[in-house]
């Protein structure tokens, strides 16, 4: 059974996520989903959205995820 992820709204609303969404002509949801799939946190059975985050963008997203989740029980 796959674990349900509870991702805080703040991550989707972050200005960096919005910047990446603009850069890749996508939505914040697609950016977060791409990050989670590339980082091996989820298995994305759907077709990829046609882009791959660069390693430096992945590091930024990892930091954001930890920062947004700091002090919470979530672990994405």
Phi, psi and omega in degrees: 000129182278136181287136177281131178265134177250097185263123181298145179303328182304327180293318179292332183268357182296143182295330178291318178296319177296319177299314179295322178298317177296316182300318183263009179051052182222194179250160175304323178300317179294324178295312181297317179297317178298315178302311182297321179291314180296327182276358177077017181274337175222160171256117183266099182286342178282165177300147177294159185275010175089010177215160177231130177290140178287161184300320179294326176291324176297317179297318177298315180296322177299316178296319177298314181300317179293318181294316180293326185268356183305128179081006178248167181276354183290148175218098180260000000 
